[in-house]
Amino acid sequence: MKILALHCDYVRYEPIEKEIKFAEEVEKKKYEVKEVLLLLTAIESNDNEDTIKKMIEEVKKVMKEIGAKRILLYPFAHLSKDLKKPSEALKLLIKIREEISKISELYSAPFGWNKSLELKVKGHPLAERLLTV
């Protein structure tokens, strides 16, 4: 699993068009989350429930270091060329959501959509990092 973690003043996104048949249902409108840790997340072929446990521990560390209270989980296949099949990735993504919701206020962008994305990353030394789990 690869995650680009960005501590943001705000993130705005809008689902534009379904990209795959396993795309989640979502209302096509503009969404905005403020003061958020954005997790651009690629689920890779070898990822499983153990990977999720490790990912949650890494995310907890990041949240503590930067003082984040909310997370936006954003499926982002562009971080890897070794992706899990979409149907299997969606199952893991749902599990990730369940686990993150236990530790944080959670927002989640839809899986399987082309989306427009606008964000403003905070300007501190820990605002940007790549997590490889």
C-alpha positions in Angstrom: 0.0 0.0 0.0 1.2 3.4 -0.9 -0.2 6.6 0.7 0.7 10.2 0.0 -0.3 11.9 3.3 -0.9 15.6 3.0 -1.9 17.8 5.9 -4.3 20.3 4.3 -6.1 23.5 5.1 -8.8 22.2 2.8 -9.6 19.6 0.1 -12.3 20.0 -2.5 -13.3 17.2 -4.8 -16.1 16.5 -7.2 -17.0 13.1 -8.7 -17.3 13.6 -12.4 -17.7 10.2 -14.1 -17.7 6.5 -13.1 -14.4 4.9 -14.3 -15.1 1.2 -13.6 -18.1 -1.1 -13.1 -17.2 -1.5 -9.4 -17.5 2.3 -8.8 -19.4 3.2 -5.6 -22.7 5.1 -5.8 -22.3 8.7 -4.8 -24.1 12.0 -5.3 -22.4 14.0 -8.1 -21.8 17.3 -6.2 -18.8 19.3 -4.9 -17.4 18.2 -1.5 -15.1 20.1 0.8 -13.3 19.1 4.0 -11.3 21.6 6.0 -8.4 21.0 8.4 -7.8 17.5 7.2 -5.2 14.8 6.7 -5.6 13.7 3.1 -4.6 10.1 2.4 -4.2 9.6 -1.3 -4.2 5.8 -1.2 -3.2 3.1 -3.7 -4.1 -0.5 -2.7 -1.6 -2.9 -4.1 -1.8 -6.5 -5.2 -0.2 -8.0 -2.0 -2.2 -5.9 0.4 -4.4 -7.7 2.9 -5.9 -7.2 6.4 -2.4 -7.3 8.0 -1.4 -4.4 5.7 -4.4 -2.5 7.0 -3.4 -3.0 10.6 0.1 -1.6 9.8 -1.4 1.2 7.8 -3.6 2.3 10.7 -0.6 2.3 13.1 1.3 4.5 10.6 -1.7 6.9 10.2 -2.0 7.1 14.0 1.6 8.2 14.3 1.1 10.9 11.6 -2.0 12.2 13.2 -0.3 12.5 16.5 2.7 14.3 15.0 0.7 16.9 13.2 -2.3 17.1 15.5 -4.9 16.1 12.8 -8.4 15.3 13.9 -10.0 14.3 10.6 -9.0 12.2 7.7 -10.1 12.2 4.1 -9.5 8.8 2.6 -9.1 9.3 -1.2 -8.6 6.2 -3.5 -5.6 7.2 -5.7 -4.4 4.4 -8.0 -1.7 6.6 -9.6 0.8 5.9 -6.8 1.4 2.3 -8.0 1.7 0.1 -11.0 1.0 -3.0 -9.0 -2.7 -2.5 -8.1 -5.1 -5.0 -6.5 -8.1 -6.0 -8.7 -10.8 -3.3 -8.3 -13.4 -5.6 -6.7 -10.8 -6.8 -4.1 -9.4 -3.3 -3.6 -12.9 -2.0 -2.8 -13.4 -4.6 -0.1 -10.1 -3.6 1.5 -11.0 0.1 1.2 -14.3 -0.5 3.1 -12.3 -2.3 5.8 -9.9 0.7 6.0 -12.8 3.0 6.4 -14.1 0.9 9.3 -10.8 1.0 11.0 -10.1 4.7 10.5 -13.5 5.6 11.7 -12.5 4.1 15.1 -9.6 6.6 15.5 -10.7 9.7 13.6 -13.5 11.8 12.1 -13.6 10.2 8.6 -14.5 11.4 5.2 -14.1 9.3 2.1 -14.0 10.0 -1.6 -15.7 7.4 -3.8 -13.8 4.5 -5.3 -13.9 4.0 -9.1 -14.6 7.6 -10.2 -12.8 10.3 -12.1 -12.8 13.2 -9.7 -11.7 16.8 -9.9 -9.4 17.6 -7.0 -8.3 20.9 -5.4 -6.3 21.2 -2.2 -4.1 23.5 -0.1 -1.3 21.8 1.8 -0.1 23.4 5.0 3.4 24.8 5.0 5.1 22.9 7.8 7.9 20.3 7.6 5.6 17.3 8.3 2.8 18.4 6.0 3.8 16.0 3.1 5.0 12.5 3.3 4.9 9.1 1.5 3.9 6.1 3.5 4.8 2.7 2.1 3.1 -0.1 4.1 
